[in-house]
Amino acid sequence: MPLIVQNFILFQIGWFSCVIGGATPGYSWFGVIAVAIIIAVHLLRADEVSREVILVIAAMFIGTLWDSSLVRAGLFEFPHSQAISGLAPFWIIAMWGLFATTLNVSLKWMKGKYLLASAFGAIGGSLAYYAGHQLNAVEFSDTRSALLAVATGWAIIMPALMAMAQRFNGYPSTQKNIYEVETA
């Protein structure tokens, strides 16, 4: 199975593990453990581990700041897993690291396409949070306001993450165009 497909599938497994764990009282740790394993696998496969580590940590830092600011603003809360008041729960922070594992692999096609990345972030970010809401992992104080804030933030964060992924690419061997014909 191609690495891109594996990366996409592992992301989906990690995402659902986090959201279902976050929606189930007492099980938010489940997603964090799943993501830790997925990130470890991702790093073991990387050509340049240190670059991927920087990218994962940076994404987790950005995500912690962003989601915690939305919690503090009262736009949403995590009713089953808010460990520290005003801070995004650990499973959400883990999901940011999980998302970073896709930037140089299954989302590499978006590098350098910052308007597309912005649109992808606004739409995809909102859909992901809305799905989390539908699965009872997150509650919105006002759905429209919360999703507008998420869309706005992700429209800015996604291109920034793609730029960081170009700088901290631990998978340069996967960046070849699969449609190129090798010549001897």
Backbone as CSV, one residue per row, in Angstrom:
resi,resn,N_x,N_y,N_z,CA_x,CA_y,CA_z,C_x,C_y,C_z
1,MET,0.849,-1.174,0.000,0.000,0.000,0.000,0.893,1.236,0.000
2,PRO,0.625,2.190,-0.872,1.456,3.402,-0.937,1.452,4.177,0.390
3,LEU,2.568,4.831,0.662,2.734,5.600,1.890,1.643,6.659,2.048
4,ILE,1.252,7.293,0.957,0.226,8.338,1.012,-1.088,7.756,1.531
5,VAL,-1.449,6.589,1.059,-2.691,5.935,1.476,-2.584,5.517,2.946
6,GLN,-1.449,4.954,3.321,-1.241,4.559,4.715,-1.351,5.770,5.631
7,ASN,-0.728,6.871,5.231,-0.761,8.099,6.015,-2.192,8.589,6.205
8,PHE,-2.958,8.583,5.137,-4.357,9.018,5.193,-5.174,8.117,6.113
9,ILE,-4.998,6.815,5.992,-5.749,5.863,6.828,-5.367,6.011,8.296
10,LEU,-4.071,6.125,8.576,-3.636,6.300,9.967,-4.181,7.600,10.556
11,PHE,-4.228,8.652,9.745,-4.808,9.903,10.221,-6.274,9.697,10.611
12,GLN,-7.023,9.016,9.755,-8.442,8.777,10.045,-8.619,7.959,11.326
13,ILE,-7.802,6.928,11.494,-7.865,6.113,12.711,-7.583,6.972,13.940
14,GLY,-6.538,7.796,13.861,-6.183,8.679,14.974,-7.268,9.700,15.262
15,TRP,-7.830,10.283,14.207,-8.872,11.297,14.379,-10.076,10.696,15.093
16,PHE,-10.560,9.573,14.593,-11.726,8.942,15.217,-11.426,8.477,16.641
17,SER,-10.218,7.976,16.879,-9.847,7.556,18.238,-9.914,8.737,19.199
18,CYS,-9.413,9.877,18.760,-9.435,11.069,19.610,-10.851,11.566,19.838
19,VAL,-11.626,11.666,18.788,-12.974,12.227,18.922,-13.882,11.298,19.721
20,ILE,-13.845,10.014,19.427,-14.686,9.078,20.177,-14.224,9.017,21.630
21,GLY,-12.912,8.983,21.853,-12.393,9.006,23.223,-12.769,10.291,23.934
22,GLY,-12.670,11.414,23.228,-13.016,12.704,23.815,-14.495,12.849,24.114
23,ALA,-15.326,12.119,23.395,-16.773,12.174,23.598,-17.243,11.223,24.697
24,THR,-16.349,10.343,25.122,-16.705,9.322,26.111,-16.040,9.652,27.446
25,PRO,-16.822,9.977,28.451,-16.224,10.322,29.754,-15.247,9.247,30.244
26,GLY,-14.058,9.704,30.595,-13.037,8.810,31.118,-12.171,8.124,30.076
27,TYR,-12.423,8.388,28.793,-11.663,7.701,27.740,-10.879,8.644,26.820
28,SER,-10.698,9.874,27.210,-9.963,10.802,26.344,-8.513,10.369,26.155
29,TRP,-7.969,9.608,27.076,-6.600,9.078,26.974,-6.460,8.126,25.790
30,PHE,-7.562,7.473,25.388,-7.525,6.485,24.317,-6.973,7.090,23.018
31,GLY,-7.500,8.241,22.650,-7.044,8.903,21.434,-5.611,9.370,21.525
32,VAL,-5.208,9.839,22.698,-3.832,10.311,22.887,-2.844,9.163,22.687
33,ILE,-3.175,7.997,23.214,-2.303,6.822,23.035,-2.254,6.416,21.563
34,ALA,-3.407,6.382,20.900,-3.448,6.023,19.478,-2.596,6.990,18.659
35,VAL,-2.741,8.281,18.930,-1.972,9.291,18.194,-0.478,9.157,18.483
36,ALA,-0.116,8.891,19.719,1.308,8.715,20.049,1.910,7.577,19.229
37,ILE,1.170,6.494,19.084,1.648,5.359,18.283,1.755,5.749,16.810
38,ILE,0.752,6.436,16.296,0.758,6.849,14.881,1.904,7.821,14.617
39,ILE,2.116,8.765,15.506,3.232,9.711,15.331,4.563,8.960,15.392
40,ALA,4.701,8.002,16.293,5.939,7.218,16.381,6.201,6.467,15.077
41,VAL,5.173,5.861,14.519,5.314,5.163,13.231,5.728,6.150,12.146
42,HIS,5.078,7.296,12.138,5.397,8.346,11.157,6.864,8.765,11.263
43,LEU,7.326,8.979,12.474,8.710,9.417,12.677,9.704,8.310,12.314
44,LEU,9.366,7.074,12.587,10.256,5.962,12.240,10.442,5.838,10.730
45,ARG,9.461,6.262,9.975,9.525,6.183,8.511,10.186,7.406,7.871
46,ALA,10.331,8.464,8.623,10.835,9.728,8.062,12.289,9.614,7.627
47,ASP,12.616,10.320,6.550,13.996,10.414,6.074,14.813,11.292,7.022
48,GLU,14.193,12.354,7.519,14.848,13.305,8.407,13.942,13.526,9.622
49,VAL,14.140,12.699,10.620,13.271,12.671,11.799,13.204,14.026,12.497
50,SER,14.335,14.675,12.675,14.351,15.928,13.436,13.456,16.989,12.801
51,ARG,13.391,17.030,11.478,12.516,18.004,10.810,11.048,17.715,11.088
52,GLU,10.695,16.447,11.047,9.302,16.074,11.336,8.952,16.321,12.792
53,VAL,9.886,16.080,13.689,9.645,16.344,15.117,9.357,17.830,15.320
54,ILE,10.143,18.684,14.696,9.923,20.133,14.811,8.546,20.507,14.290
55,LEU,8.166,19.944,13.155,6.863,20.241,12.558,5.720,19.780,13.467
56,VAL,5.816,18.578,14.000,4.777,18.050,14.884,4.657,18.913,16.147
57,ILE,5.771,19.242,16.759,5.741,20.056,17.982,5.202,21.456,17.692
58,ALA,5.623,22.053,16.580,5.141,23.390,16.219,3.627,23.379,15.987
59,ALA,3.139,22.361,15.299,1.694,22.269,15.054,0.932,22.103,16.363
60,MET,1.479,21.306,17.264,0.826,21.116,18.566,0.807,22.425,19.365
61,PHE,1.863,23.188,19.286,1.937,24.470,19.971,0.914,25.451,19.391
62,ILE,0.896,25.565,18.070,-0.064,26.458,17.394,-1.491,26.040,17.724
63,GLY,-1.759,24.739,17.628,-3.096,24.244,17.903,-3.533,24.464,19.337
64,THR,-2.604,24.294,20.255,-2.922,24.529,21.667,-3.313,25.993,21.885
65,LEU,-2.531,26.893,21.313,-2.844,28.321,21.447,-4.195,28.644,20.815
66,TRP,-4.422,28.130,19.608,-5.644,28.462,18.883,-6.883,27.900,19.586
67,ASP,-6.892,26.595,19.821,-8.079,25.992,20.419,-8.314,26.476,21.842
68,SER,-7.248,26.710,22.581,-7.412,27.241,23.938,-7.998,28.644,23.909
69,SER,-7.625,29.444,22.898,-8.204,30.793,22.796,-9.697,30.718,22.484
70,LEU,-10.115,29.729,21.718,-11.541,29.576,21.420,-12.309,29.094,22.658
71,VAL,-11.669,28.242,23.452,-12.280,27.799,24.713,-12.424,28.993,25.655
72,ARG,-11.337,29.771,25.822,-11.370,30.930,26.722,-12.362,31.988,26.249
73,ALA,-12.560,32.071,24.928,-13.527,33.033,24.387,-14.968,32.550,24.578
74,GLY,-15.119,31.320,25.036,-16.450,30.779,25.291,-17.162,30.272,24.049
75,LEU,-16.440,30.111,22.943,-17.077,29.648,21.713,-17.391,28.158,21.751
76,PHE,-16.541,27.398,22.418,-16.870,25.989,22.618,-16.185,25.425,23.832
77,GLU,-16.652,24.243,24.224,-16.080,23.542,25.360,-16.063,22.053,25.062
78,PHE,-15.263,21.366,25.812,-15.119,19.924,25.671,-15.662,19.308,26.961
79,PRO,-16.943,18.981,26.979,-17.612,18.630,28.230,-17.115,17.351,28.906
80,HIS,-16.563,16.436,28.155,-16.161,15.151,28.726,-14.667,15.033,28.981
81,SER,-13.912,16.083,28.634,-12.457,15.908,28.707,-11.668,17.183,28.947
82,GLN,-12.262,18.192,29.500,-11.560,19.439,29.773,-10.743,19.275,31.052
83,ALA,-9.492,18.852,30.923,-8.659,18.555,32.097,-8.227,19.828,32.833
84,ILE,-7.857,20.854,32.083,-7.394,22.106,32.678,-8.284,23.230,32.154
85,SER,-8.923,23.942,33.037,-9.837,25.007,32.651,-9.146,26.026,31.740
86,GLY,-9.801,26.351,30.623,-9.267,27.339,29.695,-8.250,26.797,28.711
87,LEU,-7.916,25.529,28.820,-6.933,24.912,27.924,-7.618,23.828,27.102
88,ALA,-7.251,23.743,25.850,-7.774,22.662,25.011,-7.378,21.327,25.642
89,PRO,-8.241,20.324,25.536,-7.896,19.031,26.139,-6.732,18.360,25.415
90,PHE,-6.105,17.430,26.103,-4.916,16.776,25.571,-5.180,16.053,24.255
91,TRP,-6.371,15.496,24.082,-6.651,14.780,22.833,-6.733,15.732,21.648
92,ILE,-7.172,16.951,21.870,-7.180,17.952,20.786,-5.749,18.351,20.449
93,ILE,-4.934,18.538,21.459,-3.526,18.880,21.231,-2.845,17.752,20.466
94,ALA,-3.146,16.515,20.847,-2.584,15.359,20.134,-3.029,15.352,18.676
95,MET,-4.281,15.746,18.432,-4.776,15.764,17.044,-4.010,16.755,16.170
96,TRP,-3.547,17.836,16.748,-2.740,18.784,15.983,-1.431,18.128,15.550
97,GLY,-0.817,17.364,16.447,0.389,16.616,16.084,0.085,15.576,15.023
98,LEU,-1.052,14.902,15.178,-1.492,13.922,14.184,-1.662,14.587,12.827
99,PHE,-2.314,15.745,12.807,-2.519,16.453,11.546,-1.189,16.817,10.892
100,ALA,-0.212,17.170,11.699,1.112,17.523,11.158,1.743,16.355,10.403
101,THR,1.380,15.116,10.776,1.954,13.957,10.071,1.458,13.847,8.639
102,THR,0.405,14.565,8.304,-0.119,14.513,6.930,0.499,15.569,6.017
103,LEU,1.091,16.593,6.597,1.521,17.752,5.807,2.581,17.429,4.760
104,ASN,3.523,16.559,5.078,4.582,16.216,4.129,4.335,14.892,3.405
105,VAL,3.182,14.306,3.655,2.897,13.020,3.015,1.597,13.126,2.216
106,SER,0.448,12.898,2.841,-0.796,12.875,2.070,-1.296,14.259,1.655
107,LEU,-0.826,15.313,2.302,-1.219,16.671,1.891,-0.097,17.418,1.169
108,LYS,0.947,16.729,0.783,2.086,17.383,0.134,1.705,18.105,-1.159
109,TRP,0.640,17.655,-1.803,0.185,18.263,-3.050,-0.234,19.720,-2.870
110,MET,-0.465,20.132,-1.636,-0.922,21.486,-1.367,0.220,22.476,-1.126
111,LYS,1.444,21.979,-1.075,2.580,22.871,-0.798,2.698,23.950,-1.874
112,GLY,2.890,25.179,-1.405,3.047,26.312,-2.312,1.732,26.844,-2.863
113,LYS,0.629,26.196,-2.555,-0.691,26.621,-3.043,-1.452,27.213,-1.863
114,TYR,-1.049,28.406,-1.479,-1.522,28.978,-0.227,-2.990,29.392,-0.242
115,LEU,-3.508,29.852,-1.365,-4.945,30.165,-1.424,-5.771,28.891,-1.312
116,LEU,-5.317,27.849,-1.977,-5.991,26.560,-1.880,-5.903,26.030,-0.446
117,ALA,-4.744,26.151,0.165,-4.565,25.712,1.552,-5.491,26.490,2.483
118,SER,-5.656,27.772,2.231,-6.545,28.595,3.044,-7.993,28.114,2.918
119,ALA,-8.430,27.879,1.695,-9.795,27.384,1.476,-9.968,25.994,2.083
120,PHE,-8.979,25.145,1.885,-9.007,23.791,2.442,-9.108,23.855,3.961
121,GLY,-8.329,24.743,4.570,-8.357,24.893,6.019,-9.702,25.392,6.513
122,ALA,-10.241,26.412,5.851,-11.524,26.974,6.287,-12.637,25.939,6.197
123,ILE,-12.691,25.233,5.084,-13.767,24.254,4.885,-13.509,22.983,5.688
124,GLY,-12.310,22.431,5.530,-11.988,21.175,6.213,-11.957,21.313,7.721
125,GLY,-11.400,22.411,8.206,-11.356,22.644,9.649,-12.758,22.736,10.234
126,SER,-13.615,23.498,9.571,-14.991,23.643,10.047,-15.728,22.313,10.029
127,LEU,-15.548,21.549,8.955,-16.212,20.245,8.866,-15.727,19.293,9.954
128,ALA,-14.436,19.318,10.242,-13.883,18.434,11.277,-14.447,18.794,12.650
129,TYR,-14.501,20.076,12.969,-15.035,20.489,14.261,-16.542,20.219,14.338
130,TYR,-17.231,20.421,13.232,-18.658,20.132,13.218,-18.906,18.635,13.410
131,ALA,-18.083,17.809,12.783,-18.201,16.361,12.978,-17.942,16.005,14.439
132,GLY,-16.938,16.627,15.041,-16.676,16.414,16.469,-17.854,16.834,17.327
133,HIS,-18.510,17.901,16.918,-19.708,18.372,17.617,-20.835,17.343,17.484
134,GLN,-21.023,16.826,16.294,-22.069,15.830,16.064,-21.808,14.536,16.832
135,LEU,-20.551,14.231,17.091,-20.183,13.028,17.838,-20.086,13.299,19.349
136,ASN,-20.493,14.512,19.767,-20.549,14.913,21.187,-19.193,15.078,21.863
137,ALA,-18.152,15.339,21.088,-16.836,15.574,21.677,-16.632,17.048,22.014
138,VAL,-17.361,17.929,21.337,-17.247,19.365,21.557,-18.649,19.973,21.526
139,GLU,-18.865,20.959,22.380,-20.131,21.684,22.396,-19.865,23.138,22.034
140,PHE,-20.687,23.670,21.147,-20.567,25.058,20.726,-21.546,25.911,21.528
141,SER,-21.105,27.098,21.914,-22.025,28.020,22.584,-23.020,28.558,21.562
142,ASP,-22.548,28.824,20.373,-23.376,29.242,19.239,-22.720,28.635,18.005
143,THR,-23.396,27.715,17.376,-22.790,26.940,16.279,-22.243,27.842,15.173
144,ARG,-23.016,28.795,14.739,-22.587,29.663,13.630,-21.330,30.460,13.996
145,SER,-21.320,31.056,15.170,-20.159,31.844,15.608,-18.922,30.965,15.788
146,ALA,-19.114,29.807,16.374,-17.986,28.902,16.600,-17.391,28.437,15.279
147,LEU,-18.241,28.038,14.343,-17.733,27.553,13.058,-17.113,28.672,12.225
148,LEU,-17.635,29.873,12.345,-17.034,31.021,11.660,-15.642,31.296,12.218
149,ALA,-15.501,31.227,13.532,-14.184,31.425,14.151,-13.222,30.323,13.739
150,VAL,-13.692,29.080,13.741,-12.847,27.951,13.325,-12.410,28.133,11.874
151,ALA,-13.346,28.473,11.003,-13.024,28.663,9.587,-12.004,29.781,9.391
152,THR,-12.183,30.870,10.095,-11.257,32.000,9.985,-9.858,31.602,10.454
153,GLY,-9.792,30.961,11.592,-8.493,30.532,12.117,-7.802,29.546,11.205
154,TRP,-8.552,28.537,10.755,-7.946,27.524,9.883,-7.564,28.102,8.513
155,ALA,-8.263,29.123,8.051,-7.899,29.769,6.782,-6.529,30.433,6.886
156,ILE,-6.148,30.810,8.081,-4.832,31.420,8.318,-3.806,30.359,8.710
157,ILE,-4.210,29.447,9.575,-3.276,28.445,10.099,-2.824,27.453,9.027
158,MET,-3.744,27.024,8.158,-3.390,25.994,7.183,-2.270,26.430,6.235
159,PRO,-2.338,27.612,5.625,-1.208,28.020,4.779,0.093,28.156,5.573
160,ALA,-0.018,28.609,6.817,1.178,28.717,7.665,1.774,27.337,7.926
161,LEU,0.929,26.359,8.199,1.422,24.995,8.407,2.053,24.423,7.138
162,MET,1.463,24.721,5.990,2.038,24.226,4.728,3.406,24.866,4.477
163,ALA,3.551,26.141,4.804,4.854,26.797,4.665,5.866,26.173,5.625
164,MET,5.429,25.878,6.840,6.312,25.222,7.795,6.694,23.828,7.306
165,ALA,5.753,23.139,6.683,6.029,21.790,6.173,7.084,21.827,5.066
166,GLN,7.073,22.874,4.267,8.121,23.006,3.246,9.481,23.184,3.905
167,ARG,9.512,23.948,4.955,10.768,24.223,5.661,11.240,23.012,6.464
168,PHE,10.302,22.322,7.101,10.637,21.176,7.959,10.083,19.891,7.350
169,ASN,10.619,19.550,6.203,10.169,18.373,5.473,11.054,17.185,5.817
170,GLY,10.517,16.268,6.581,11.257,15.064,6.932,11.041,13.926,5.959
171,TYR,10.288,14.179,4.896,9.985,13.169,3.883,10.354,13.659,2.477
172,PRO,11.578,14.161,2.273,11.906,14.681,0.943,11.861,13.615,-0.156
173,SER,12.065,12.355,0.188,12.047,11.308,-0.842,10.649,11.084,-1.401
174,THR,9.612,11.523,-0.700,8.249,11.344,-1.203,7.802,12.514,-2.065
175,GLN,8.646,13.507,-2.241,8.232,14.717,-2.937,8.361,14.618,-4.457
176,LYS,8.873,13.498,-4.946,8.981,13.324,-6.395,7.586,13.259,-6.985
177,ASN,7.468,13.796,-8.168,6.201,13.740,-8.884,5.996,12.301,-9.360
178,ILE,4.923,11.668,-8.954,4.715,10.269,-9.320,4.426,10.093,-10.806
179,TYR,4.163,11.182,-11.519,3.877,11.098,-12.933,5.123,11.286,-13.800
180,GLU,6.243,11.643,-13.162,7.483,11.803,-13.915,8.012,10.441,-14.345
181,VAL,8.561,10.399,-15.543,9.177,9.179,-16.041,10.669,9.273,-15.783
182,GLU,11.209,8.274,-15.113,12.643,8.287,-14.843,13.402,7.945,-16.107
183,THR,14.469,8.700,-16.348,15.328,8.408,-17.503,16.707,8.067,-17.007
184,ALA,17.330,7.187,-17.738,18.661,6.737,-17.332,19.738,7.544,-17.980
